[in-house]
Structures are given as C-alpha cells and as structure tokens.
Amino acid sequence: MAESGPDDVSIVVPAWREERRIGRAVRELRALAATLPGLREIIVVVEPGGDGTAQAALEARQGDPSVCVVENAEHRGKGSAVRTGMRRASGGIIFFMDADLSVPLAHVAPFVAHLTAHPEVAAVIGNRRHPESVLTKRQHFLRERAGRLFNRAVRGLGLSVSKDTQCGFKAFRRAAAGEIFSRARIDGFAFDTEVLLLARKLGLRVDELPVEWINDEETKFRPLSDGWRSFRDLLKIRVFLGKV
C-alpha cells in the first residue's frame, strides 16, 4: 500500500470460525472500496478454529492487493484478533467491525466524514442505544438483556460512560489507535470496554454516532462461558484503571 494520507481508511475484520460469512464480508468490503476511494486496505485477521475461514477469505479476495488475510498462530479471542489488525493497519483512519456486518457498510462514509470535520475527535463508535439508531433486526431478548446488564456493570464499575460499549463498529485515527492498542491486553469480548477506558485515561475524545443494526442470529458469544469471562475481565480492567 502506498503512503497513507490522514483520510485514507483501513478496515479490520476479526474472524474466528467464520467460514460461512467471511466471503460475503470480503466481497461487500471490496465493493465498498470501489465507491469509497479513501478505502485502501481491508485486513481480515483469522484466528484458528479448525474450519476454512482463511481459505474462504482468500477466495473472496480474488487477488485484490488491498485485501490482506492474516492468520494468528493461536485462538486467544476477539480482542487479540482486533489488536493484531489495528497494529498492522496503515490507514489514517482505522475501523474494526464484525464479520457479520450487522452495522451496514453505508455507515463507513459518515464516520469518516465526522472524523474529517472534527479534528479534535480521536475515535467514533457506533451506539445502538442512540435515539437516532435504527434496530432493523434486534438481538434475541435474552442476549439483549444480558448486554444491558453487562453495560450496567461497566458503568457501575466506573469503566465507561457509554451506553453501548460493545457495538462492533468503531473507527480510530491512526495515532489514537497506536496509543490505545499498544496498551490493551484483554483478549475476550470485554476488550471494547478496555479500549474505551484507555481512550478516556489518555484524554482522547470519543464521539458516539447512531447506526442501523441488523442482527445476525449466528453469534459466537456463548452467554454462560463468555458472559462469565467478560465479567471477570471487567474486574481485571478495573484493577488496571490506576495503571494506565
């Protein structure tokens, strides 16, 4: 990739056992690049899961040099995969988003425009609870309820003021990403909370924008095991609070 400008965009997609969905995601991202000239780089970070995720991503790439498929050596968690991609990305603006593209790619351009118009903003995150957000297809009631309880725990522990830390659609300026992700250490689903805490502790401004949400029922989140691990990670993050 040529030298990146401040408005050039990289998109990072973490992928674990995403053989069914990753091909569509890569094809849609490549189509977006054709209409969004600033999108120069798409990085798919595959964690080993015993399936054909990496091969499916490579096939959908079709030799496109703007698409990079990175394979992590071991499965550690979504946070680990996102860190790999964010550290590797070279764009002036770096997104990470989920492989199911639950937030439509039409939101990429408005997020970029917001960062361009507001140079004091270090990052922009999607907020599904924003008054202007549209939940076209909601999550299952139990998972949505669990998400609200998790967010209450996050706010109760003083880790974030956001009402939606977990929306998988976030964009960072490259300098901010470097500062944040070089310090991040949580591997699991609670990594978003750590990332936002780090931004706050570093004095970086994070804005929240409304998004459309189209839930995909094929979730990788397991309420019992991942839920417990996420709450445990919140306690770890709370311990880190004074050490940033």
Secondary structure, DSSP 8 states (H G I E B T S, - for coil): -----TT-EEEEEEEES-TTTHHHHHHHHHHHHHH-TTEEEEEEEEE--SSSHHHHHHHHHTT-TTEEEEE-SS---HHHHHHHHHHH--SSEEEEE-TT--S-GGGHHHHHHHHHH-TT--EEEEETTSTT-EEEE---HHHHHHHHHHHHHHHHTTS---S-S--SEEEEEHHHHHHHHTT----STTHHHHHHHHHHHTT--EEEEE-EEE--S-----TTHHHHHHHHHHHHHHHHGGG-
